[in-house]
């Protein structure tokens, strides 16, 4: 069977449910498919070998895990990169899958073993650096980001000193998301503070993302000019749009609120920015007031005539209702916006029942993000909720 079989194989791999509905998945059929895939897996065409592994996954989910060294070798071969776009078609897609799209599918199939998945992504990045393949390095960082937003265990390992702006941009963003775990790279991040490089797809300069990375570490080298850099993009704009899943610049309040220890240095600039925003009825008035409240400072400007009303917050639930919310969340696994509020209510109550303690202990050990977001806020919210859980587990 030659390349004419590839569309069927890839279509089967990418939409196994539809394939199962089209044909009766009898044992004899499965045996025939396995025989065809086995022949392709041991054939001479490297692209077909990758297709065979992906197509085999619905029948044998561990096939990609066993084959990941071979998959890495083929996907990282620069001579083979153009071959994927020549033949990798599916029935429901007008354009072919390029190599990076195939690599992303492979990483998805490796996710049942996060150790293998993250090592595969790291190897893609290292190989891309060694052979000078910027596309492969960008692909690796895209996949590292996707894994990191979903799983705390998927931590990026290296900030590459890369000539490609997109690679450096995404790497600096990943370092920011990692927070204190990126501290070993603080000096390399500081060297990027004045890097003007930009991504073709995402907002902010490399220096902007490196500065945010240093604030997450708590490095004072990020502080000079920080507030000015944060508010500058919001001046003279009618709005600020972004795609929720992209690596993007953080909200001003998300950067500044955790920096209460540095409020003495940053406070004059924050108050000056607030004066400017109030005078222009700008977008950042409420964000800057949130920062001041988080720092324990008066959110009003000197001479403001009326008290500024605090945003409405829902009342804390009763202990029994809070316990029910936590137990339901632990049992069902689906995110619900009342979960953080329930944690706060139990903390205020001051004690934990054994079932709730057991549920929270299991949640704390889970390799998942406690958040409804798909961008950097997934990690920030997850960190806040895990800190709440830790405080609760310390209760009697």
C-alpha positions as CSV (number, residue, x, y, z in Angstrom):
1,X,0.0,0.0,0.0
2,X,1.5,3.4,-1.0
3,X,0.8,7.0,-0.3
4,X,-2.7,6.7,-1.6
5,X,-3.6,5.0,1.7
6,X,-2.4,7.9,3.8
7,X,-5.6,10.0,3.7
8,X,-7.6,7.1,5.1
9,X,-5.0,6.3,7.8
10,X,-4.7,9.9,8.9
11,X,-8.4,10.4,8.8
12,X,-8.9,7.4,11.0
13,X,-6.3,8.7,13.4
14,X,-7.8,12.2,13.7
15,X,-11.4,11.1,13.8
16,X,-11.6,7.6,15.2
17,X,-15.2,8.0,16.3
18,X,-16.4,8.8,12.7
19,X,-14.3,5.9,11.4
20,X,-15.9,3.6,13.9
21,X,-19.4,4.7,12.8
22,X,-18.6,4.2,9.1
23,X,-17.6,0.6,9.5
24,X,-18.4,-2.3,11.8
25,X,-15.4,-2.5,14.2
26,X,-15.2,-6.3,14.2
27,X,-12.1,-8.2,15.3
28,X,-11.4,-9.3,11.7
29,X,-11.5,-5.6,10.6
30,X,-9.2,-4.6,13.4
31,X,-6.8,-7.4,12.5
32,X,-6.7,-6.2,8.9
33,X,-6.1,-2.6,10.0
34,X,-3.4,-3.7,12.3
35,X,-1.7,-5.7,9.6
36,X,-1.7,-2.7,7.2
37,X,-0.4,-0.4,9.9
38,X,2.3,-2.8,10.9
39,X,3.5,-3.1,7.2
40,X,3.7,0.7,7.0
41,X,5.4,1.0,10.4
42,X,8.2,-1.2,9.1
43,X,8.2,0.3,5.6
44,X,10.7,2.6,3.9
45,X,8.6,5.8,3.9
46,X,9.3,7.8,7.1
47,X,6.2,9.9,6.8
48,X,4.1,6.8,6.5
49,X,5.7,5.4,9.5
50,X,4.6,8.4,11.6
51,X,1.1,8.1,10.0
52,X,1.0,4.4,11.0
53,X,1.8,5.2,14.6
54,X,-0.9,7.9,14.9
55,X,-3.5,5.8,13.1
56,X,-2.7,2.9,15.4
57,X,-3.4,4.9,18.6
58,X,-7.2,4.3,18.7
59,X,-6.5,0.6,18.7
60,X,-3.4,0.7,20.8
61,X,-3.0,3.9,22.9
62,X,0.5,3.0,24.0
63,X,1.8,2.7,20.4
64,X,3.0,6.3,20.3
65,X,4.7,5.9,23.7
66,X,6.6,2.9,22.4
67,X,7.5,4.6,19.2
68,X,8.4,8.1,20.5
69,X,12.2,7.8,19.8
70,X,11.5,6.9,16.2
71,X,8.9,9.7,15.9
72,X,11.4,12.2,17.3
73,X,14.0,11.2,14.8
74,X,11.7,11.6,11.8
75,X,10.0,14.8,13.0
76,X,13.4,16.4,13.7
77,X,14.9,15.5,10.4
78,X,15.1,18.8,8.4
79,X,15.2,16.9,5.1
80,X,11.8,15.3,5.8
81,X,10.0,18.4,7.0
82,X,8.7,19.4,3.5
83,X,7.5,15.8,2.9
84,X,4.6,16.0,5.4
85,X,3.0,19.0,3.6
86,X,3.1,17.1,0.3
87,X,1.1,14.1,1.3
88,X,-0.5,14.6,4.7
89,X,-4.1,15.2,3.7
90,X,-7.4,14.3,5.4
91,X,-10.9,14.0,3.8
92,X,-12.3,17.0,5.7
93,X,-9.4,19.4,5.3
94,X,-8.5,21.3,2.1
95,X,-4.9,22.0,3.0
96,X,-2.3,19.4,4.2
97,X,-1.0,19.1,7.7
98,X,2.6,20.5,7.9
99,X,5.2,18.8,10.1
100,X,4.5,21.1,13.1
101,X,0.8,20.1,13.0
102,X,1.8,16.4,13.0
103,X,4.2,17.0,15.8
104,X,1.5,18.6,17.9
105,X,-0.7,15.6,17.3
106,X,2.1,13.3,18.5
107,X,2.5,15.2,21.7
108,X,-1.2,14.9,22.4
109,X,-0.9,11.1,22.0
110,X,2.0,11.1,24.4
111,X,0.2,12.9,27.2
112,X,-0.9,9.8,29.1
113,X,2.7,9.7,30.2
114,X,3.6,13.3,31.0
115,X,7.3,12.4,31.6
116,X,7.5,11.1,28.0
117,X,5.5,14.0,26.6
118,X,7.6,16.7,28.3
119,X,10.9,15.0,27.4
120,X,9.7,14.7,23.8
121,X,8.9,18.5,23.7
122,X,12.3,19.3,25.3
123,X,14.0,17.1,22.8
124,X,12.3,18.8,19.9
125,X,13.5,22.2,21.2
126,X,17.1,21.0,21.8
127,X,17.2,19.4,18.3
128,X,15.7,22.5,16.7
129,X,18.5,24.5,18.3
130,X,21.2,22.1,17.3
131,X,20.2,22.0,13.6
132,X,19.1,25.7,13.4
133,X,15.4,24.9,12.8
134,X,13.5,27.9,14.1
135,X,10.1,26.3,13.0
136,X,10.8,23.2,15.1
137,X,11.8,25.3,18.1
138,X,8.6,27.4,17.8
139,X,6.6,24.2,17.6
140,X,8.2,22.8,20.8
141,X,7.4,26.0,22.7
142,X,3.8,26.0,21.4
143,X,3.5,22.4,22.8
144,X,5.3,23.3,26.1
145,X,2.8,26.1,26.6
146,X,-0.2,23.9,25.9
147,X,1.0,21.3,28.4
148,X,1.9,23.8,31.0
149,X,-1.5,25.5,31.0
150,X,-3.1,22.1,31.6
151,X,-0.6,20.3,33.9
152,X,1.5,21.7,36.7
153,X,4.0,18.8,36.1
154,X,4.8,20.1,32.6
155,X,7.5,22.7,33.4
156,X,9.7,24.1,30.7
157,X,13.4,23.4,31.4
158,X,15.5,25.9,29.4
159,X,15.2,29.5,28.2
160,X,17.0,29.4,24.9
161,X,19.3,32.2,23.8
162,X,17.7,32.1,20.3
163,X,18.2,34.3,17.3
164,X,14.5,33.8,16.4
165,X,12.2,36.5,17.9
166,X,9.2,34.3,18.1
167,X,11.2,31.6,20.0
168,X,12.6,34.1,22.5
169,X,9.2,35.8,22.9
170,X,7.4,32.6,23.8
171,X,10.3,31.3,25.9
172,X,10.2,34.5,28.0
173,X,6.5,34.1,28.4
174,X,6.9,30.5,29.6
175,X,9.5,31.6,32.1
176,X,7.0,34.1,33.5
177,X,4.3,31.5,33.8
178,X,6.7,29.2,35.7
179,X,7.3,31.9,38.4
180,X,9.8,31.0,41.1
181,X,10.7,27.8,39.3
182,X,12.4,30.0,36.6
183,X,14.7,31.6,39.2
184,X,17.8,29.7,37.9
185,X,17.4,31.7,34.6
186,X,17.1,35.1,36.3
187,X,20.4,36.5,34.9
188,X,19.5,35.4,31.4
189,X,16.0,37.0,31.7
190,X,17.6,40.2,33.0
191,X,19.8,40.3,29.9
192,X,16.6,40.4,27.8
193,X,15.0,43.4,29.5
194,X,15.9,45.7,26.7
195,X,15.3,43.2,23.9
196,X,13.0,44.9,21.4
197,X,12.2,41.7,19.5
198,X,8.5,41.1,18.8
199,X,6.4,38.1,17.8
200,X,4.5,38.0,14.6
201,X,1.5,36.7,16.4
202,X,1.5,37.9,20.1
203,X,1.6,41.2,21.8
204,X,4.5,42.9,23.7
205,X,8.2,42.8,23.2
206,X,10.6,40.1,24.4
207,X,11.8,42.6,27.0
208,X,8.2,43.1,28.3
209,X,7.8,39.4,28.9
210,X,11.2,39.1,30.4
211,X,10.4,41.9,32.8
212,X,7.2,40.1,33.9
213,X,9.2,37.0,34.4
214,X,11.5,38.8,36.8
215,X,8.6,40.2,38.8
216,X,7.2,36.6,39.2
217,X,10.6,35.6,40.6
218,X,10.7,38.7,42.8
219,X,13.9,40.0,41.2
220,X,14.3,43.8,41.8
221,X,15.9,44.3,38.4
222,X,12.4,44.3,37.0
223,X,11.2,47.3,39.0
224,X,12.8,50.3,37.3
225,X,10.3,51.6,34.7
226,X,7.9,48.7,35.4
227,X,4.7,50.7,35.9
228,X,5.3,52.9,32.9
229,X,5.9,49.9,30.7
230,X,2.7,48.3,31.9
231,X,0.4,51.2,31.4
232,X,1.9,52.5,28.1
233,X,0.0,50.1,25.8
234,X,-3.3,51.3,27.2
235,X,-2.9,55.0,26.4
236,X,-4.8,56.4,23.4
237,X,-6.5,53.1,22.6
238,X,-10.3,52.4,22.4
239,X,-10.0,48.8,23.6
240,X,-7.7,45.9,24.1
241,X,-8.5,42.6,22.5
242,X,-6.8,39.2,22.5
243,X,-7.5,35.6,22.0
244,X,-8.0,33.9,25.4
245,X,-5.6,31.0,24.8
246,X,-2.6,33.0,23.5
247,X,0.6,33.7,25.3
248,X,-0.1,37.4,25.9
249,X,0.9,40.2,28.1
250,X,-0.7,40.0,31.5
251,X,-3.2,42.5,32.9
252,X,-1.6,45.3,34.9
253,X,-3.2,44.2,38.2
254,X,-2.0,40.7,37.7
255,X,1.6,41.9,37.6
256,X,1.5,44.5,40.3
257,X,-0.8,43.0,43.0
258,X,1.7,40.3,44.0
259,X,4.5,43.0,44.5
260,X,3.3,44.3,47.8
261,X,6.8,43.8,49.2
262,X,8.0,46.4,46.7
263,X,5.2,48.9,47.2
264,X,7.5,51.4,48.7
265,X,9.4,51.6,45.4
266,X,6.4,51.3,43.0
267,X,3.8,53.4,44.9
268,X,4.7,56.8,43.4
269,X,4.5,55.5,39.9
270,X,1.2,53.7,40.5
271,X,-0.4,56.8,42.0
272,X,0.9,58.9,39.1
273,X,-0.6,56.4,36.6
274,X,-3.9,56.5,38.5
275,X,-4.0,60.3,38.3
276,X,-3.4,60.1,34.6
277,X,-6.1,57.4,34.1
278,X,-8.7,59.2,36.2
279,X,-8.1,62.5,34.2
280,X,-8.6,60.7,30.9
281,X,-11.3,58.3,32.1
282,X,-8.9,55.6,31.0
283,X,-9.2,51.8,30.9
284,X,-6.9,51.2,33.9
285,X,-8.7,53.1,36.7
286,X,-10.2,50.1,38.4
287,X,-7.1,47.9,37.8
288,X,-4.9,50.4,39.6
289,X,-7.3,50.8,42.4
290,X,-7.3,47.0,42.8
291,X,-3.5,47.2,43.1
292,X,-3.6,49.8,45.8
293,X,-6.2,47.9,47.8
294,X,-4.1,44.7,47.5
295,X,-1.2,46.7,48.9
296,X,-3.2,47.9,51.9
297,X,-3.2,51.5,50.4
298,X,-6.0,54.0,50.0
299,X,-7.4,53.5,46.5
300,X,-8.5,57.1,46.3
301,X,-6.5,60.0,45.0
302,X,-5.8,62.9,47.3
303,X,-8.8,65.3,47.2
304,X,-11.2,62.9,45.5
305,X,-14.6,64.1,46.9
306,X,-16.5,60.9,47.5
307,X,-15.5,57.4,48.8
308,X,-14.9,55.1,45.9
309,X,-17.3,52.1,46.2
310,X,-15.7,48.7,46.5
311,X,-16.8,46.2,43.8
312,X,-19.6,44.0,45.0
313,X,-18.5,40.6,46.2
314,X,-20.9,37.6,46.9
315,X,-21.3,36.7,50.6
316,X,-19.4,33.7,51.9
317,X,-21.6,30.5,52.0
318,X,-22.4,28.8,55.3
319,X,-20.0,26.0,56.3
320,X,-22.3,23.1,55.3
321,X,-22.8,24.6,51.8
322,X,-19.1,25.3,51.4
323,X,-18.3,21.7,52.4
324,X,-20.9,20.4,49.8
325,X,-19.3,22.6,47.1
326,X,-15.8,21.3,47.8
327,X,-16.9,17.6,47.9
328,X,-18.9,18.0,44.7
329,X,-15.9,19.6,43.0
330,X,-13.6,16.9,44.2
331,X,-15.9,14.2,43.0
332,X,-17.0,15.6,39.7
333,X,-13.7,17.3,38.6
334,X,-15.5,20.1,36.7
335,X,-14.5,23.7,37.4
336,X,-17.1,25.8,39.2
337,X,-16.7,29.5,40.0
338,X,-17.9,29.0,43.6
339,X,-15.0,26.7,44.5
340,X,-12.6,29.5,45.6
341,X,-15.3,31.2,47.6
342,X,-16.1,27.9,49.4
343,X,-12.4,27.5,50.3
344,X,-12.5,31.0,51.8
345,X,-15.6,30.2,53.8
346,X,-14.0,27.0,55.3
347,X,-10.9,29.0,56.2
348,X,-12.9,31.5,58.0
349,X,-14.8,28.7,59.8
350,X,-11.5,27.4,61.1
351,X,-12.0,23.6,61.1
352,X,-12.2,20.8,58.6
353,X,-14.2,17.6,58.7
354,X,-12.4,14.4,57.8
355,X,-14.2,13.9,54.4
356,X,-13.3,17.5,53.3
357,X,-9.7,17.1,54.4
358,X,-9.5,13.8,52.4
359,X,-11.0,15.5,49.4
360,X,-8.7,18.5,49.6
361,X,-5.6,16.3,50.1
362,X,-6.5,14.4,46.9
363,X,-7.1,17.6,45.0
364,X,-3.8,19.1,46.1
365,X,-2.0,16.0,44.7
366,X,-3.8,16.2,41.3
367,X,-1.8,17.0,38.2
368,X,-4.4,19.5,36.8
369,X,-5.1,23.2,36.8
370,X,-7.8,24.5,39.1
371,X,-9.0,27.2,36.7
372,X,-11.4,28.0,34.0
373,X,-8.9,30.0,32.0
374,X,-6.8,29.0,29.0
375,X,-4.1,31.5,29.1
376,X,-1.5,32.6,31.7
377,X,-4.3,33.2,34.2
378,X,-4.8,29.4,34.4
379,X,-1.5,29.2,36.2
380,X,-2.0,32.2,38.4
381,X,-5.4,31.1,39.5
382,X,-4.2,27.6,40.1
383,X,-1.4,28.9,42.3
384,X,-3.8,31.0,44.3
385,X,-6.2,28.1,44.8
386,X,-3.5,25.7,45.8
387,X,-2.3,28.2,48.4
388,X,-5.9,28.4,49.7
389,X,-6.0,24.6,50.0
390,X,-2.6,24.6,51.8
391,X,-4.0,27.0,54.4
392,X,-7.1,24.9,54.9
393,X,-5.1,21.7,55.3
394,X,-3.1,23.4,58.0
395,X,-6.3,23.9,60.1
396,X,-7.2,21.5,62.9
